[in-house]
Amino acid sequence: MAKFTRPDAPPPPLFVGKKERDLVRQVNTELIENVVGQVVAYYSIDIDSSDFHPIYGESKEKNFLPPVRVYARVETQQSDTFQTKSGFDRRQKINVYFHRKRLTEDQNLFVRVGDFVYYDDNLENLEKVKETLQKKHAKISTFQV
């Protein structure tokens, strides 16, 4: 009778190899791009050609790189109405959910505060970027008249 010996490493998972992970990634990408995703144009600030203040880190004139078409899930929130000197104005907030691996690996794009997103005929400034394990989430605030 043969004696049982313990292997040095555990066996690989049965159903989650590289091929299966690639399949899930492909299905997720197709869902985002073809079913639930909306198209946004992403404008990154060109750090090399923008003249930033050495102390404050701000620039009076920002230069942008050409826009990149990105598929994302956009969630609009209820807009706030407030009164200004010239009348009433609306402040609308939207959340944009990017597919992180698709952005960083396939499009070589990194979401940063201060960049702009063009969505629904509005150019919107990124206020806050929150990154989770599953997705990259950008909170955007826009002003409309």
N, C-alpha and C positions, 0 to 999 in steps of 0.2 A: 504494500500500500504506500502510495506517494504521500509525502508530508507537505502540508500547505505552507506556501511561502507568501509573505506579504509583498506586493509590488512596491517599487520605489516611489512612484507617483500615481495619483488616482487616474482612472480612465477619463478620457475627454467626455464632455456632455454628449448625450445621445442625439439631440435634435438642434443644437445651437452651435454649429460650426461656422466657419467663415462663409460658406455658401448661403447658409440660412440667414446670417446677419446681413449679408449683401442683398438678399431677397427682401427682407423687411425694410431695409433702407430704401430700396428702389420703389417698393409699394408706398411707403410714406412720402417719398418725393413726388410720385405721381398723384397721390391724393391731394397734397398741398398745391401742386401746380395745375392740376386739371379739374379738380372737383371743388374744394373749399377755398382755395387761395385766390387772393386778389393781386393784381400787379401794382407795384409801387416803383417809382423812380427814386433811387437813392443817390444823393449828392454828398460826397465826402469832401471835407475841407482839405485843400492842398497845403500841407504844413510847410513844405519847402519854399513855396512862393508867397505865402501870406506873411506879412510883417507883424509879428507879435511883439507886444511890449515886454521888455525883459523882467519887469517886476510883477505886473498884473496879469500877464499871460493873455491879454485881449488884443484884438486887431481891429483897427477901424475899417479896413477893407479886407475881406476874406476872399480868397481865390478858391474855386472849386474844381475838382476833377470832373471829367465828363460823367453824366448820369449812368447808373447801372440799373438794368431792369431786374427786380427782385420779386419773387413770389412770396407772399406772406399772408397771414390771416389778420385782418384788420377788424377791430372791434370799436365801434363808436359809442360814446357815452352821451347822456343827455346834456344838452348845451345850457349854459348859464346865461341869463340876460342881465345886463347891468347898464346903468345910465352914465353917459359921459357928457362933456360940455356941449358936444355937437349932436347929441341924441342918444339913441339906444344902440348897444353893441352886443354881440353874442360871443361867448367864449366856449368853444367846443373842444373836448378832449377825446383823443382816440388812443387806443393801445394797438401796437403793431407787434405781432408775434412772428419772429423769423425762425427758420430752420437753421440752427447753428452750424451743423456740419456742412450743409449745402453752401452756406455763406463762406465759411472759412476755408474749407477744402476745395470746393469747386469754383468759387468765384473770387477767392482771395480778398474778401471784404471783411472789415472789422467795424462793428457798430460802435460809435462814440458819441458822447454828449456834444452838442454843437453842430452836428451834421444835419442835413435836411432830407425830408422825405416829401415827394410830390404825390399826393393822393387826392382824388375827388376834386380836381381843379384847384387845389390849395397847396402852397409850399409851406411845410410845417417843420418847425425846429424841434430837435430831440431834446427834451428836458431831462429825462432820467432814463438810464439803461440799467435793467436788472437782468442778471444772468442766472439761470437755474441749470440744473443738470440736464433737463430735457430740452429747453428752448432758450432762446435769447429774446427778451421782452423789452421793447422800447416804449416808454410813455411819452406821448407827444401832446403838445398843447398848441392849438391854433386859434387865431383870432379872425373872425369873419365880420363883414359889415352887412 
